Amino acid sequence: MYAIVEIAGQQFKVEKDRYVYVHRLEANEGDTLTFDKVLLTENNGTVSVGTPTVSGAKVTAKVLAHVRGEKVLIFKKKRRKGHAKLNGHRQDFTKIMIENIAF
């Protein structure tokens, strides 16, 4: 059983008791969140596709932690000019665990 859910503007394939890293959510650690924008559900081979969402379907998740991703290095260089610039970025994520998928 799985579902395709829109969380913070992105679509994720979620399953029960799985961890998902999503962009930083405005929630405290330990909070339970409910996501209503379920785009597709699958249960024992039966697929329900929403138009645009599946009516009555909800996904509940628990916020486990707020973490930061790996560092991404951005290097810019202009040849023959002596110009080089190195920047780094770490994205903020929220680690959530999917508790239930209800239709």
C-alpha positions as CSV (number, residue, x, y, z in Angstrom):
1,M,0.0,0.0,0.0
2,Y,1.4,3.4,-1.0
3,A,0.2,6.9,-1.9
4,I,1.5,9.9,-3.8
5,V,1.2,13.0,-1.6
6,E,2.0,16.6,-2.2
7,I,4.0,18.0,0.7
8,A,5.4,21.5,0.7
9,G,4.9,21.8,-3.0
10,Q,6.6,18.6,-3.9
11,Q,5.2,15.1,-4.6
12,F,6.4,12.1,-2.7
13,K,5.7,8.4,-2.8
14,V,5.0,7.4,0.8
15,E,4.4,4.0,2.5
16,K,3.5,3.2,6.1
17,D,6.4,3.2,8.6
18,R,8.8,4.8,6.1
19,Y,10.9,7.9,6.6
20,V,10.7,10.9,4.3
21,Y,12.9,14.0,4.1
22,V,10.8,17.0,3.1
23,H,11.6,20.7,2.9
24,R,11.5,22.4,6.3
25,L,8.0,22.4,7.7
26,E,6.7,24.8,10.4
27,A,6.1,22.1,13.0
28,N,7.8,21.1,16.2
29,E,9.5,17.8,16.8
30,G,6.9,15.2,18.0
31,D,4.0,16.9,16.2
32,T,1.5,14.9,14.1
33,L,0.7,16.3,10.7
34,T,-2.1,15.4,8.3
35,F,-1.7,15.8,4.6
36,D,-4.9,16.1,2.5
37,K,-3.5,16.5,-1.0
38,V,-3.3,12.8,-1.9
39,L,-3.0,12.5,-5.6
40,L,-3.0,8.7,-5.9
41,T,-3.5,5.6,-3.7
42,E,-2.7,2.0,-4.2
43,N,-4.1,-0.8,-2.1
44,N,-3.5,-4.5,-3.0
45,G,-3.3,-3.7,-6.8
46,T,-6.3,-1.3,-6.7
47,V,-5.2,2.1,-7.9
48,S,-7.3,5.2,-7.3
49,V,-6.2,8.3,-9.2
50,G,-7.5,11.7,-8.0
51,T,-9.0,14.5,-10.1
52,P,-6.9,16.3,-8.9
53,T,-7.0,14.7,-5.4
54,V,-8.5,11.5,-4.0
55,S,-11.5,12.5,-2.0
56,G,-11.5,11.4,1.6
57,A,-7.9,10.2,1.5
58,K,-5.5,11.4,4.2
59,V,-1.9,10.7,5.2
60,T,-0.7,11.2,8.8
61,A,2.9,11.7,9.7
62,K,5.0,12.4,12.8
63,V,7.8,14.9,12.8
64,L,11.0,13.3,14.0
65,A,13.7,15.9,13.6
66,H,14.8,19.0,11.7
67,V,18.0,18.3,9.9
68,R,20.3,19.8,7.4
69,G,21.3,18.1,4.1
70,E,24.8,17.6,2.6
71,K,26.8,20.6,1.6
72,V,26.5,21.5,-2.1
73,L,29.5,23.4,-3.5
74,I,29.0,26.0,-6.2
75,F,32.2,27.0,-8.0
76,K,32.1,29.9,-10.6
77,K,35.1,30.8,-12.7
78,K,35.7,33.2,-15.5
79,R,38.6,32.2,-17.7
80,R,41.5,34.5,-18.3
81,K,40.1,37.0,-15.8
82,G,41.6,35.7,-12.5
83,H,38.0,35.5,-11.1
84,A,37.0,32.4,-9.1
85,K,34.3,32.2,-6.5
86,L,33.4,29.3,-4.2
87,N,30.0,29.1,-2.4
88,G,28.5,26.5,-0.3
89,H,24.8,25.7,0.7
90,R,23.1,23.3,3.1
91,Q,19.4,22.8,2.7
92,D,17.1,22.5,5.7
93,F,14.9,19.4,5.8
94,T,12.3,17.9,8.1
95,K,12.5,14.1,8.8
96,I,9.0,12.7,9.0
97,M,7.7,9.1,9.5
98,I,4.5,8.1,7.8
99,E,2.1,6.6,10.4
100,N,-1.1,6.0,8.5
101,I,-2.6,6.1,5.0
102,A,-6.4,6.4,5.2
103,F,-8.8,6.3,2.2
